[in-house]
């Protein structure tokens, strides 16, 4: 009886590891699943883009330099960071080329994010989103099945879509918090 009690947790752990590997193998999308994931991801991106643009318009130009603390991105920098994700990480998550609008390397990204006037931000949000959408809709379904190397790991389109969508939703939440602290009501809220 004691031995069974001792082995029970090990058996559960082993079964969880094995089931995770089996589930992982089953999660690699086929052509139809990849197309559906892309369709849903693009729909989410449309919603996110419209909310980012609405917030960008709701912030007065003089608030674009506001930041909650030293070393934290300003309003304009967060919005340009989102644009950078549209230009760079979003396309790469699907195996498409990053835009050349932003120079490669940390310095190129930082320089892009610092150019954060209201006019620049609004242009970057729209242009970056258009680039991302063009890249994602232009990829053949066969290219988005299987796995892609991203962040040093082999990931499926399901995983990269969740990673990118989650990151963009996080930035949306960050901007909503910035707005509330500054007395700005998100335009879509009642």
C-alpha positions as a printed NumPy array, in Angstrom:
array([[  0.   ,   0.   ,   0.   ],
       [  2.809,   2.431,   0.887],
       [  4.585,   1.735,  -2.387],
       [  1.41 ,   2.428,  -4.368],
       [  0.952,   5.738,  -2.549],
       [  4.547,   6.657,  -3.284],
       [  4.331,   5.722,  -6.975],
       [  0.943,   7.351,  -7.58 ],
       [  2.3  ,  10.938,  -7.92 ],
       [  5.093,   9.722, -10.193],
       [  2.591,   7.899, -12.406],
       [  0.434,  11.012, -12.655],
       [  3.445,  13.167, -13.532],
       [  4.584,  10.698, -16.183],
       [  1.113,  10.521, -17.716],
       [  0.888,  14.321, -17.821],
       [  4.242,  14.571, -19.591],
       [  3.247,  11.886, -22.086],
       [ -0.179,  13.407, -22.716],
       [  1.416,  16.806, -23.239],
       [  3.704,  15.368, -25.916],
       [  0.813,  13.596, -27.6  ],
       [ -1.344,  16.726, -27.452],
       [  1.56 ,  18.767, -28.839],
       [  1.844,  16.423, -31.822],
       [ -1.894,  16.727, -32.446],
       [ -1.801,  20.531, -32.224],
       [  0.248,  20.936, -35.416],
       [ -2.395,  22.372, -37.721],
       [ -3.203,  20.977, -41.129],
       [ -4.029,  23.272, -44.064],
       [ -7.677,  23.859, -43.108],
       [ -6.862,  24.467, -39.456],
       [ -4.025,  26.846, -40.36 ],
       [ -6.36 ,  28.845, -42.598],
       [ -8.95 ,  29.078, -39.811],
       [ -6.314,  30.163, -37.272],
       [ -5.089,  32.851, -39.662],
       [ -8.671,  34.021, -40.291],
       [ -9.389,  34.303, -36.547],
       [ -6.025,  35.957, -35.862],
       [ -6.65 ,  38.545, -38.593],
       [-10.096,  39.269, -37.123],
       [ -8.499,  39.821, -33.706],
       [ -5.865,  42.067, -35.285],
       [ -8.597,  44.155, -36.948],
       [-10.241,  44.697, -33.562],
       [ -6.948,  45.458, -31.843],
       [ -5.89 ,  47.908, -34.548],
       [ -9.157,  49.822, -34.298],
       [ -8.822,  50.047, -30.508],
       [ -5.198,  51.196, -30.683],
       [ -6.124,  53.884, -33.216],
       [ -9.105,  54.975, -31.106],
       [ -6.885,  55.313, -28.033],
       [ -4.164,  57.071, -30.027],
       [ -6.758,  59.598, -31.164],
       [ -8.232,  59.958, -27.661],
       [ -4.899,  60.998, -26.121],
       [ -4.122,  64.678, -26.617],
       [ -0.803,  65.245, -28.415],
       [  0.757,  66.733, -25.262],
       [  0.122,  63.457, -23.379],
       [  2.168,  61.347, -25.816],
       [  5.312,  62.021, -23.754],
       [  3.602,  61.036, -20.466],
       [  5.013,  57.964, -18.779],
       [  4.032,  56.388, -15.457],
       [  7.613,  56.37 , -14.203],
       [ 11.239,  56.657, -15.126],
       [ 12.405,  53.918, -17.462],
       [  8.847,  53.031, -18.55 ],
       [  7.628,  53.6  , -22.1  ],
       [  5.623,  56.762, -22.72 ],
       [  2.186,  56.733, -24.338],
       [  3.705,  57.411, -27.754],
       [  6.442,  54.832, -27.25 ],
       [  3.924,  52.107, -26.344],
       [  1.86 ,  52.921, -29.418],
       [  4.962,  52.855, -31.613],
       [  6.008,  49.599, -29.957],
       [  2.687,  48.163, -31.135],
       [  3.424,  49.487, -34.633],
       [  6.838,  47.832, -34.45 ],
       [  5.153,  44.531, -33.644],
       [  2.969,  45.024, -36.714],
       [  6.073,  45.67 , -38.826],
       [  8.426,  43.049, -37.351],
       [  7.188,  40.342, -34.999],
       [  3.709,  39.809, -36.445],
       [  4.976,  38.93 , -39.93 ],
       [  7.885,  36.881, -38.58 ],
       [  5.475,  34.861, -36.412],
       [  3.984,  33.569, -39.654],
       [  7.277,  33.113, -41.474],
       [  6.897,  36.318, -43.512],
       [  9.643,  38.923, -43.849],
       [  9.915,  41.744, -41.363],
       [  9.568,  45.247, -42.736],
       [ 12.657,  47.257, -43.564],
       [ 10.967,  50.37 , -42.119],
       [ 12.654,  49.567, -38.804],
       [ 16.387,  48.963, -38.82 ],
       [ 17.426,  45.624, -37.398],
       [ 18.805,  45.499, -33.887],
       [ 17.861,  46.998, -30.562],
       [ 19.03 ,  50.474, -31.567],
       [ 16.802,  50.471, -34.654],
       [ 13.777,  49.444, -32.579],
       [ 14.497,  52.061, -29.884],
       [ 14.944,  54.79 , -32.496],
       [ 11.635,  53.861, -34.112],
       [  9.772,  53.848, -30.777],
       [ 11.214,  57.241, -29.732],
       [  9.718,  58.979, -32.802],
       [  6.413,  59.206, -31.008],
       [  4.551,  62.365, -31.954],
       [  0.834,  61.891, -32.408],
       [  1.028,  62.263, -36.199],
       [  3.917,  59.771, -36.44 ],
       [  2.174,  57.279, -34.182],
       [ -1.102,  57.363, -36.124],
       [  0.764,  56.922, -39.404],
       [  2.854,  54.061, -38.003],
       [ -0.195,  52.266, -36.57 ],
       [ -1.962,  52.339, -39.934],
       [  1.093,  51.627, -42.105],
       [  2.389,  48.875, -39.816],
       [ -1.008,  47.221, -39.65 ],
       [ -1.382,  47.391, -43.448],
       [  2.052,  45.775, -43.836],
       [  1.192,  42.997, -41.376],
       [ -2.158,  42.288, -42.995],
       [ -0.601,  42.23 , -46.475],
       [  2.102,  39.812, -45.334],
       [ -0.272,  37.452, -43.537],
       [ -2.893,  37.302, -46.279],
       [ -0.19 ,  36.794, -48.916],
       [  1.242,  33.653, -47.342],
       [  0.211,  30.371, -48.924],
       [ -1.562,  28.021, -46.519],
       [  1.103,  25.362, -47.027],
       [  3.667,  27.764, -45.567],
       [  1.764,  28.193, -42.288],
       [  1.278,  24.527, -41.502],
       [  3.795,  22.669, -39.37 ],
       [  6.149,  24.705, -37.208],
       [  8.248,  27.855, -37.553],
       [ 11.341,  28.889, -35.66 ],
       [ 10.524,  31.924, -33.493],
       [ 12.199,  33.096, -30.305],
       [ 14.567,  30.145, -30.644],
       [ 11.782,  27.539, -30.505],
       [  9.813,  25.524, -33.029],
       [  6.253,  26.81 , -32.739],
       [  3.025,  26.166, -34.6  ],
       [  0.951,  28.934, -36.105],
       [ -1.496,  28.391, -33.25 ],
       [  1.238,  29.102, -30.708],
       [  2.672,  32.112, -32.536],
       [ -0.815,  33.572, -32.994],
       [ -1.513,  33.227, -29.267],
       [  1.873,  34.711, -28.353],
       [  1.47 ,  37.737, -30.623],
       [ -2.205,  38.285, -29.819],
       [ -1.536,  37.997, -26.101],
       [  1.307,  40.499, -26.304],
       [ -0.814,  43.002, -28.225],
       [ -3.699,  42.605, -25.765],
       [ -1.223,  43.247, -22.946],
       [ -0.194,  46.535, -24.594],
       [ -3.848,  47.452, -25.055],
       [ -4.384,  46.946, -21.329],
       [ -1.304,  49.029, -20.614],
       [ -2.667,  51.881, -22.733],
       [ -6.107,  51.638, -21.127],
       [ -4.411,  52.013, -17.737],
       [ -2.427,  55.008, -19.045],
       [ -5.662,  56.534, -20.331],
       [ -7.504,  56.105, -17.045],
       [ -4.655,  57.62 , -15.036],
       [ -4.792,  60.606, -17.388],
       [ -8.581,  60.968, -17.161],
       [ -9.182,  59.64 , -20.661],
       [-12.069,  57.248, -21.142],
       [-11.466,  54.554, -23.782],
       [-13.756,  55.561, -26.682],
       [-15.494,  52.173, -26.896],
       [-16.381,  51.967, -23.182],
       [-19.66 ,  53.215, -21.738]])
